[in-house]
C-alpha cells in the first residue's frame, strides 16, 4: 500500500487496470502537475473513474488528454508468423527462381495457412508469387488473389478447313482490329450486359464509382500480356468433353481480366486488411480479411463481381468475332486465375483456395494453358491431385522481367522470331516478346501428373496492346 507521502506509481496504476503503455505515463504526469496535493485515495478514485468511463471526461479541464488517450483506437499488434513454413509441393523446382520460392515460404508461415503449392510457371510477384496456390481457413487475402481479379483464358472452337487462316489471313487481321480493343481504347457503344445491373454496384461503397467505367470498358481487353488471337486447335482426345471428333479446328483464344475495376478493389481491401491484420515486413502484403467480418464479406462479393465482369468481357469479345466470322461456335473452354474459391479439403472441411496465376485442375475440370505468341497452348482436363491443391499453371510463366526483356531484346530479333514461327503480330512491345517466357513444353512436362492434354492450340494471328511500329523493322 502506498503511504501518504509517496506518490502513486506505475504499479498502482496496473492494479487499477491501466494499460502498460504511454497512457500510464500520461496519467502519472497529470497527477504530479494537477493533483499532487490531493489525497492519494482520492487520486485513485479519480483515475478509476476516468478509466471506467473515459468518454465522460473528454471535456474535462485537466483530464481530457487522459480520456482521449484511453478512447483512442489502439494500434493492433503485429501478428507473428509461424516459425517454419508448412510443407508445400513444388513443380519444376529447378525452373523456379529463388525469389518466388522465398515468397511462397513466407506465405506458408501465415497462421491461417493450411495448404499450398507452387506451379511450374511460377515467378516472383507481390505478396503471393505468381503461380502460387495458398489455402487458408476462413480468411481471404486480397493480394493473394491479385490485382487483375478473375483474369482468365477463353477459347472458342469453330468449324473451318485446315487452310482457312492461310486463305483468309488479311480478312482475319481486319476482323481482329475492328472487333477488339485494348488498354485505354474502348468501344464507342458498349454492348449491354446483365453484370452491370448487379446490386453490388450500389450496395458496396467502393464499387459505386466504378460502374460507369466498367460499362465503358465492357468487351475490351487490358494491356500488358493480354491478347486476342486466331489459331488452330488439334483435338487429340477422342473422349473430349465437347463431343467433337478428333481433328483440326479454327479457334479464337483471349486472355484478359477485370480491367480497372479489379485493381481498385484489390487496392482498397488490401489497405483494410493491412490495417486490421498487420504482419511482419516480409509478409505485409499477405494481410487477410476474416470472412466473418463485414470487410471480408464485402471483399468476397466484390471479388466475385469482378470475376463475373471479366467473364462478360470475354463473352462479348467472342460474340463480336463470331458475328464477324459468320460461323457458329462449336465449343467454348474458359478458366480463370487471380481468384479465391471456397472448396473442401480431404476431410470435408471448407477452406479458401487462392490461385494467383494458377488455375483450377480438379478432377474433370477443363482449362486452357497458353504458351506464348509463338508457342502452343494446351486444352487440358484436371486430374484432381490433392498435393497441388487441385491446381495447375495458368501459362508458361516469365523467365525475363519486363525490364530485362526491353533491355536485352531488339525489335529485329522479335520480328525474325515471329516470322520463323509463322505468326503475325498486331501491337505488343518488347516486354511481351515470346523469348521472355519459359518453355511451355517444359512447364507441361513438370505438371503431367496434374492435367491430361485434350488438344493443342497453335497461334497464328495475335493482337495485343502496344506500339505496332516495330513490326515494320526491316
Backbone torsions as a table, in degrees:
resi	resn	phi	psi	omega
1	UNK	NA	133.9	178.9
2	UNK	-73.3	135.3	179.8
3	UNK	-82.6	-178.3	-171.4
4	UNK	-70.5	-20.0	-177.4
5	UNK	-106.1	-9.2	-178.8
6	UNK	-94.2	125.3	-179.4
7	UNK	-67.2	160.9	176.3
8	UNK	-62.4	148.1	-178.4
9	UNK	-118.8	176.0	176.4
10	UNK	-59.6	-35.0	178.6
11	UNK	-62.0	-40.2	177.7
12	UNK	-62.7	-39.9	-179.5
13	UNK	-68.5	-35.7	176.6
14	UNK	-62.6	-39.0	178.4
15	UNK	-64.4	-31.2	177.2
16	UNK	-75.7	-18.1	179.3
17	UNK	107.9	10.1	-179.6
18	UNK	-71.0	143.0	177.9
19	UNK	-68.6	147.8	-179.6
20	UNK	-86.6	72.9	180.0
21	UNK	-146.8	-159.0	-176.1
22	UNK	-65.8	-19.0	178.2
23	UNK	-60.8	-38.6	-179.4
24	UNK	-63.0	-45.6	179.0
25	UNK	-63.3	-38.2	178.8
26	UNK	-64.5	-41.4	-179.9
27	UNK	-62.8	-45.0	180.0
28	UNK	-64.1	-36.7	178.8
29	UNK	-66.6	-42.0	179.2
30	UNK	-64.9	-37.9	178.3
31	UNK	-62.4	-45.2	-177.4
32	UNK	-68.8	-32.1	-176.7
33	UNK	-83.2	-33.3	-170.2
34	UNK	-124.4	-15.8	-173.9
35	UNK	-129.6	22.6	-177.4
36	UNK	-61.6	-33.6	-178.7
37	UNK	-87.6	-4.8	-178.4
38	UNK	-79.9	139.7	178.2
39	UNK	-56.0	144.7	-175.1
40	UNK	-59.7	-38.7	-179.4
41	UNK	-65.5	-34.8	176.9
42	UNK	-68.1	-39.0	176.2
43	UNK	-58.7	-43.1	178.5
44	UNK	-60.0	-45.0	-177.9
45	UNK	-63.1	-40.7	179.5
46	UNK	-62.7	-47.8	-178.7
47	UNK	-65.0	-36.7	178.4
48	UNK	-65.0	-40.1	179.6
49	UNK	-65.8	-43.9	179.3
50	UNK	-63.3	-40.9	179.7
51	UNK	-65.4	-38.7	-177.0
52	UNK	-73.2	-37.7	-177.0
53	UNK	-138.3	68.4	-175.7
54	UNK	-61.8	-31.9	-178.9
55	UNK	-60.3	-27.6	-179.4
56	UNK	-72.1	-13.2	-175.4
57	UNK	-113.4	11.1	-176.5
58	UNK	-65.5	-21.2	178.5
59	UNK	-109.9	11.3	-179.5
60	UNK	-68.5	143.3	-175.0
61	UNK	-60.4	-40.3	-175.4
62	UNK	-115.0	-20.1	-174.9
63	UNK	-102.8	3.0	-176.3
64	UNK	-61.5	-40.2	-177.9
65	UNK	-63.7	-39.4	178.3
66	UNK	-67.8	-40.6	178.5
67	UNK	-63.5	-40.6	178.7
68	UNK	-63.8	-40.1	179.4
69	UNK	-65.1	-37.0	-179.3
70	UNK	-73.5	-27.4	-178.7
71	UNK	-95.5	-10.3	-179.5
72	UNK	-65.4	142.6	177.7
73	UNK	-59.4	133.4	179.8
74	UNK	-83.9	131.8	177.4
75	UNK	-65.1	127.8	-179.4
76	UNK	-64.8	146.6	179.6
77	UNK	-75.9	152.4	179.9
78	UNK	-67.4	129.6	179.4
79	UNK	-79.2	121.8	-178.6
80	UNK	-72.7	152.1	175.6
81	UNK	-87.7	162.7	173.0
82	UNK	-63.1	150.7	-178.6
83	UNK	-63.7	-35.0	-179.8
84	UNK	-135.0	147.9	179.8
85	UNK	-68.4	146.7	171.1
86	UNK	-65.3	152.3	178.5
87	UNK	-65.8	146.2	177.7
88	UNK	-149.7	152.5	-178.8
89	UNK	-81.3	142.4	175.6
90	UNK	-123.6	126.7	179.4
91	UNK	-105.8	125.8	-173.9
92	UNK	63.6	59.7	-177.9
93	UNK	-54.8	-39.9	-176.5
94	UNK	-69.5	-25.5	-176.5
95	UNK	-91.4	1.2	-176.8
96	UNK	-106.5	128.6	-176.6
97	UNK	-69.2	155.3	-175.1
98	UNK	-61.4	-34.9	-179.1
99	UNK	-59.5	-42.0	178.4
100	UNK	-67.2	-37.9	178.4
101	UNK	-63.3	-43.7	-179.5
102	UNK	-63.4	-42.5	178.6
103	UNK	-61.7	-40.4	-179.1
104	UNK	-67.7	-38.3	179.0
105	UNK	-65.6	-36.8	175.6
106	UNK	-63.4	-43.8	179.2
107	UNK	-61.1	-37.2	-178.4
108	UNK	-77.5	-0.1	173.5
109	UNK	-98.9	-0.8	176.9
110	UNK	-65.8	138.5	-179.9
111	UNK	-65.9	-15.7	177.9
112	UNK	-94.2	-5.2	-177.7
113	UNK	-72.6	141.3	176.5
114	UNK	-128.6	-21.7	179.2
115	UNK	-162.4	162.0	179.1
116	UNK	-168.8	168.3	177.0
117	UNK	-160.8	154.8	179.4
118	UNK	-121.3	118.6	-175.1
119	UNK	-77.3	160.4	-175.2
120	UNK	-69.7	-12.8	176.9
121	UNK	-94.4	11.6	-171.3
122	UNK	-64.5	143.3	169.4
123	UNK	-152.3	167.4	-172.3
124	UNK	-66.8	139.4	176.6
125	UNK	-135.8	-142.6	175.2
126	UNK	-114.2	129.2	-177.5
127	UNK	72.4	-110.8	176.1
128	UNK	-75.3	134.8	-179.8
129	UNK	-65.8	153.6	173.2
130	UNK	-67.7	128.4	-171.7
131	UNK	94.7	5.2	179.7
132	UNK	-93.8	139.8	175.8
133	UNK	-120.0	127.2	-177.6
134	UNK	-136.6	123.7	176.6
135	UNK	-103.7	133.7	-179.6
136	UNK	-127.7	167.2	178.7
137	UNK	-104.6	111.4	174.8
138	UNK	55.3	31.9	179.5
139	UNK	-141.2	139.7	177.5
140	UNK	-120.3	136.2	-176.5
141	UNK	-109.7	106.7	-178.0
142	UNK	-53.4	-41.2	179.0
143	UNK	-81.3	-10.5	169.7
144	UNK	-74.8	-25.2	173.0
145	UNK	-81.3	-45.8	178.7
146	UNK	110.3	177.1	-175.1
147	UNK	-82.4	-43.8	-178.5
148	UNK	-89.6	76.3	-172.7
149	UNK	-60.1	134.0	174.4
150	UNK	70.3	17.4	176.9
151	UNK	-55.9	142.4	-171.8
152	UNK	-151.0	167.8	170.9
153	UNK	-107.9	144.4	176.5
154	UNK	-141.9	126.1	-176.4
155	UNK	-124.2	129.9	176.3
156	UNK	-118.5	135.8	177.8
157	UNK	-104.0	140.1	179.9
158	UNK	-129.0	152.0	173.7
159	UNK	-78.6	120.1	179.1
160	UNK	-161.4	146.7	179.2
161	UNK	-67.2	162.4	-174.9
162	UNK	-59.8	-31.5	-176.1
163	UNK	-95.2	13.3	-175.3
164	UNK	-59.5	-47.5	-177.3
165	UNK	-65.7	-38.9	179.0
166	UNK	-61.9	-45.1	-177.9
167	UNK	-71.7	-34.4	-172.0
168	UNK	-110.7	24.8	-173.1
169	UNK	-56.8	-47.1	-178.7
170	UNK	-64.2	-40.5	179.1
171	UNK	-65.3	-39.7	-179.1
172	UNK	-68.6	-36.0	175.9
173	UNK	-62.3	-42.5	179.0
174	UNK	-65.8	-38.4	178.4
175	UNK	-61.8	-41.4	177.7
176	UNK	-63.7	-44.7	-178.4
177	UNK	-65.1	-40.7	-176.4
178	UNK	-75.0	-26.8	-168.7
179	UNK	-117.9	9.7	175.8
180	UNK	-130.9	150.2	177.1
181	UNK	-136.0	144.7	-176.7
182	UNK	-132.8	153.5	175.4
183	UNK	61.1	-126.1	-177.8
184	UNK	-80.4	-13.6	-179.5
185	UNK	-75.3	134.0	178.5
186	UNK	-136.0	171.0	177.2
187	UNK	-79.8	141.7	180.0
188	UNK	-63.4	-34.5	178.4
189	UNK	-125.8	87.0	179.2
190	UNK	-61.0	149.3	177.1
191	UNK	-78.7	145.0	178.0
192	UNK	-67.3	151.7	174.4
193	UNK	-154.8	143.4	-175.8
194	UNK	-62.5	-23.5	-177.7
195	UNK	-61.9	-29.4	-179.3
196	UNK	-71.3	-20.3	-179.6
197	UNK	-92.5	7.3	-178.0
198	UNK	-64.7	144.6	-175.9
199	UNK	-63.4	-27.3	-177.8
200	UNK	-57.0	-30.5	-179.0
201	UNK	-64.4	-23.9	177.9
202	UNK	-105.6	-24.0	-175.0
203	UNK	-87.3	-24.1	-178.3
204	UNK	-108.4	120.3	-171.2
205	UNK	-53.8	-46.8	-175.0
206	UNK	-66.0	-21.4	-178.3
207	UNK	-87.2	-17.3	-174.4
208	UNK	-59.9	-40.0	-177.9
209	UNK	-81.2	-3.5	-175.0
210	UNK	-99.0	-12.1	-171.5
211	UNK	-62.3	-48.2	-176.9
212	UNK	-63.0	-41.7	179.3
213	UNK	-66.8	-39.6	178.7
214	UNK	-61.6	-41.3	178.9
215	UNK	-65.6	-42.0	-179.5
216	UNK	-62.0	-30.1	-176.4
217	UNK	-95.6	2.0	-179.9
218	UNK	-55.8	134.3	176.3
219	UNK	80.4	5.3	179.2
220	UNK	-110.3	170.9	-177.9
221	UNK	-117.1	157.7	178.0
222	UNK	-78.9	-172.8	177.6
223	UNK	-93.9	-152.2	177.4
224	UNK	62.4	-125.4	-175.6
225	UNK	-93.2	14.7	179.2
226	UNK	-79.8	146.3	-173.8
227	UNK	-153.7	163.3	164.7
228	UNK	-133.9	131.2	-175.5
229	UNK	-146.1	149.1	170.7
230	UNK	-93.7	143.2	176.5
231	UNK	-163.6	-170.8	178.4
232	UNK	-119.2	146.0	176.4
233	UNK	-115.1	131.2	172.4
234	UNK	-106.2	105.2	175.2
235	UNK	-77.0	127.2	-175.6
236	UNK	-116.5	-12.9	-178.5
237	UNK	-101.3	111.7	-178.9
238	UNK	-65.3	-19.0	179.7
239	UNK	-96.3	24.3	-177.3
240	UNK	-61.4	150.3	-174.4
241	UNK	-73.1	-5.1	179.6
242	UNK	-87.3	-12.8	-177.1
243	UNK	70.5	25.5	-178.0
244	UNK	-102.5	149.3	177.5
245	UNK	-70.6	152.4	173.9
246	UNK	-57.6	138.7	-179.6
247	UNK	155.3	-168.7	-175.1
248	UNK	-106.2	141.8	-177.3
249	UNK	-137.5	151.8	167.9
250	UNK	-72.9	143.7	-178.1
251	UNK	-143.3	151.2	170.5
252	UNK	-118.4	127.9	177.8
253	UNK	-122.1	130.6	178.4
254	UNK	-126.8	152.0	178.8
255	UNK	-140.5	116.5	177.4
256	UNK	-167.8	174.1	-175.9
257	UNK	-132.8	-140.4	-171.3
258	UNK	-94.7	15.6	174.6
259	UNK	58.3	-145.7	-176.3
260	UNK	-68.6	-24.4	-177.4
261	UNK	-61.6	-45.3	-178.4
262	UNK	-61.0	-41.0	-178.8
263	UNK	-65.3	-40.0	179.4
264	UNK	-65.6	-43.9	178.0
265	UNK	-60.8	-46.3	-178.8
266	UNK	-60.4	-45.3	-178.9
267	UNK	-64.3	-43.6	-177.5
268	UNK	-64.2	-49.2	-174.3
269	UNK	-80.6	-23.6	172.1
270	UNK	-65.4	-40.4	177.8
271	UNK	-61.4	-44.8	178.3
272	UNK	-62.5	-41.2	-179.4
273	UNK	-64.6	-41.0	-178.5
274	UNK	-68.8	-29.1	176.3
275	UNK	-73.9	-41.3	-176.5
276	UNK	-80.0	-25.3	-172.2
277	UNK	-139.5	68.6	179.6
278	UNK	-65.2	136.6	-178.4
279	UNK	-123.4	164.7	174.4
280	UNK	-54.3	156.3	-171.7
281	UNK	-50.9	-43.3	-175.8
282	UNK	-70.0	-14.2	-177.4
283	UNK	-118.6	11.1	-169.9
284	UNK	-59.0	-32.8	-178.9
285	UNK	-78.8	-1.9	179.1
286	UNK	-100.9	16.9	177.0
287	UNK	-58.9	142.2	-174.6
288	UNK	-118.1	163.6	172.8
289	UNK	-113.2	129.1	175.2
290	UNK	-68.8	130.9	-177.9
291	UNK	-70.9	-7.6	175.1
292	UNK	-87.8	-5.3	179.6
293	UNK	-93.3	162.0	178.7
294	UNK	-62.4	-41.4	179.9
295	UNK	-64.6	-40.7	178.9
296	UNK	-64.0	-42.8	178.4
297	UNK	-66.5	-39.1	177.8
298	UNK	-62.1	-47.8	-179.3
299	UNK	-59.8	-41.4	-178.1
300	UNK	-60.2	-42.9	178.1
301	UNK	-66.2	-43.5	-179.5
302	UNK	-65.4	-41.2	178.7
303	UNK	-60.6	-46.1	-179.7
304	UNK	-66.1	-35.6	175.4
305	UNK	-63.5	-44.0	179.7
306	UNK	-61.9	-39.8	177.8
307	UNK	-64.0	-42.9	178.5
308	UNK	-66.8	-34.5	176.9
309	UNK	-65.0	-43.8	178.0
310	UNK	-59.7	-42.5	178.3
311	UNK	-62.4	-41.7	179.4
312	UNK	-61.0	-39.3	177.9
313	UNK	-60.7	-45.2	179.2
314	UNK	-62.7	-44.4	-178.4
315	UNK	-62.6	-35.7	177.3
316	UNK	-71.2	-38.8	175.7
317	UNK	-56.8	-49.5	-176.7
318	UNK	-69.8	-32.1	177.5
319	UNK	-67.7	-41.4	178.0
320	UNK	-62.0	-43.4	-178.0
321	UNK	-69.5	-36.2	177.8
322	UNK	-62.5	-41.0	178.1
323	UNK	-63.9	-44.4	-179.6
324	UNK	-66.0	-35.0	178.9
325	UNK	-75.6	-21.9	-175.1
326	UNK	57.6	39.2	177.8
327	UNK	-125.5	146.7	178.7
328	UNK	-89.7	122.5	179.2
329	UNK	-61.4	143.9	178.2
330	UNK	-94.6	-35.1	-177.1
331	UNK	-163.8	157.7	177.1
332	UNK	-134.1	136.9	173.3
333	UNK	-119.2	131.3	-178.1
334	UNK	-141.6	130.4	173.7
335	UNK	-145.7	152.2	-175.6
336	UNK	-129.2	162.5	177.5
337	UNK	-132.4	-172.0	-176.6
338	UNK	52.5	58.7	-173.4
339	UNK	-156.5	167.7	174.0
340	UNK	-128.3	136.7	-177.2
341	UNK	-120.3	146.4	168.9
342	UNK	-89.8	115.9	-178.3
343	UNK	-132.2	175.6	-179.7
344	UNK	-110.3	136.7	176.8
345	UNK	-82.7	-174.0	-175.3
346	UNK	-63.5	-22.4	-179.5
347	UNK	-93.3	0.5	-179.2
348	UNK	88.1	5.2	178.2
349	UNK	-87.5	145.5	179.4
350	UNK	-76.0	135.9	168.9
351	UNK	-137.4	166.5	-176.5
352	UNK	-103.5	117.9	-177.3
353	UNK	-103.1	113.6	175.6
354	UNK	-91.2	128.5	175.2
355	UNK	-124.3	99.2	179.7
356	UNK	-98.5	104.7	-174.4
357	UNK	69.2	32.1	174.2
358	UNK	-143.6	155.0	-174.4
359	UNK	-123.7	156.7	177.9
360	UNK	-63.3	138.5	176.4
361	UNK	-139.7	43.5	174.7
362	UNK	-64.6	167.2	-176.5
363	UNK	-56.6	119.0	177.7
364	UNK	81.6	1.5	-178.3
365	UNK	-79.2	127.3	-178.8
366	UNK	-84.9	152.1	176.8
367	UNK	-162.6	172.4	175.5
368	UNK	-129.9	126.9	179.7
369	UNK	-115.3	103.7	-177.2
370	UNK	-78.8	160.6	175.0
371	UNK	-97.3	-100.9	173.3
372	UNK	-136.5	-173.0	-177.6
373	UNK	-68.6	-12.1	176.2
374	UNK	-121.2	3.1	-178.1
375	UNK	-114.8	153.9	-177.2
376	UNK	-69.3	156.9	169.2
377	UNK	-111.5	167.7	-174.1
378	UNK	-132.7	127.7	169.7
379	UNK	-81.7	127.0	-172.1
380	UNK	-129.4	162.8	173.6
381	UNK	-127.7	125.4	-176.4
382	UNK	-66.4	150.0	-179.8
383	UNK	-107.4	-1.5	175.1
384	UNK	65.3	50.7	-178.9
385	UNK	-87.0	119.8	-176.1
386	UNK	-63.5	-36.1	-177.7
387	UNK	-61.4	-29.0	178.4
388	UNK	-91.8	7.5	-172.9
389	UNK	53.9	43.8	178.0
390	UNK	54.0	47.1	-174.5
391	UNK	-132.9	164.4	174.1
392	UNK	-146.3	175.7	-179.1
393	UNK	-70.5	162.5	177.6
394	UNK	-103.4	-1.8	179.7
395	UNK	175.3	-157.3	179.7
396	UNK	-81.0	-33.7	-177.1
397	UNK	84.8	150.5	-176.9
398	UNK	-81.8	142.5	168.6
399	UNK	-109.0	-15.3	173.7
400	UNK	-122.1	141.2	171.2
401	UNK	-69.8	167.3	178.5
402	UNK	-60.8	-40.9	179.4
403	UNK	-64.4	-43.5	178.8
404	UNK	-60.1	-42.8	-178.7
405	UNK	-63.4	-43.3	-179.6
406	UNK	-64.9	-34.9	-176.5
407	UNK	-84.3	-20.1	-173.3
408	UNK	-112.2	-12.8	-178.1
409	UNK	-113.9	153.3	178.8
410	UNK	-117.0	156.0	176.3
411	UNK	-56.1	-38.1	-179.0
412	UNK	-64.4	-40.7	177.9
413	UNK	-60.6	-44.6	-177.9
414	UNK	-65.6	-43.0	-179.3
415	UNK	-61.4	-42.8	179.0
416	UNK	-63.5	-41.5	179.3
417	UNK	-61.3	-42.8	179.2
418	UNK	-64.6	-43.3	-179.7
419	UNK	-62.7	-42.2	179.5
420	UNK	-63.6	-30.5	-180.0
421	UNK	-87.5	-8.1	-178.2
422	UNK	70.7	33.7	-177.5
423	UNK	-114.0	133.6	173.2
424	UNK	-101.6	134.4	-176.1
425	UNK	-118.6	131.5	175.1
426	UNK	-113.8	113.8	-178.6
427	UNK	89.4	-157.1	179.4
428	UNK	78.2	178.4	179.8
429	UNK	-149.3	178.8	-176.3
430	UNK	-62.3	-27.7	-178.9
431	UNK	-67.3	-17.9	178.7
432	UNK	-108.2	16.4	178.1
433	UNK	-57.0	141.9	-178.2
434	UNK	-58.8	-28.0	179.8
435	UNK	-69.8	-11.4	178.7
436	UNK	-80.7	-4.5	-175.3
437	UNK	-108.8	155.7	176.9
438	UNK	-67.0	164.7	176.4
439	UNK	-73.0	112.4	-176.5
440	UNK	-62.3	-29.8	179.4
441	UNK	-67.8	-36.4	175.5
442	UNK	-67.3	-39.8	178.4
443	UNK	-63.1	-44.0	-179.4
444	UNK	-67.7	-36.4	178.0
445	UNK	-63.7	-34.3	-178.5
446	UNK	-73.7	-17.0	-178.9
447	UNK	-122.0	28.0	-178.5
448	UNK	-65.0	-22.8	176.7
449	UNK	-80.7	-9.9	-176.2
450	UNK	-95.1	-30.3	-176.4
451	UNK	-141.9	153.7	169.2
452	UNK	-104.0	140.0	-180.0
453	UNK	-86.1	126.0	-179.6
454	UNK	-98.7	-32.9	-178.8
455	UNK	-167.8	171.5	-177.1
456	UNK	-125.5	135.0	177.3
457	UNK	-105.0	130.6	177.4
458	UNK	-116.1	114.5	-179.2
459	UNK	-70.6	144.4	-179.8
460	UNK	-128.3	-43.8	178.2
461	UNK	-129.9	120.1	-171.8
462	UNK	-120.0	133.6	172.0
463	UNK	-121.1	133.5	178.2
464	UNK	-138.2	171.2	175.5
465	UNK	-76.6	144.2	173.3
466	UNK	135.4	177.2	-177.8
467	UNK	-71.9	127.5	-178.9
468	UNK	-90.0	-7.0	-168.4
469	UNK	-62.6	-31.5	-175.4
470	UNK	-66.6	-14.8	177.3
471	UNK	-67.2	-17.8	-177.3
472	UNK	-91.0	2.0	-178.8
473	UNK	-62.9	134.7	-179.9
474	UNK	-76.4	NA	NA
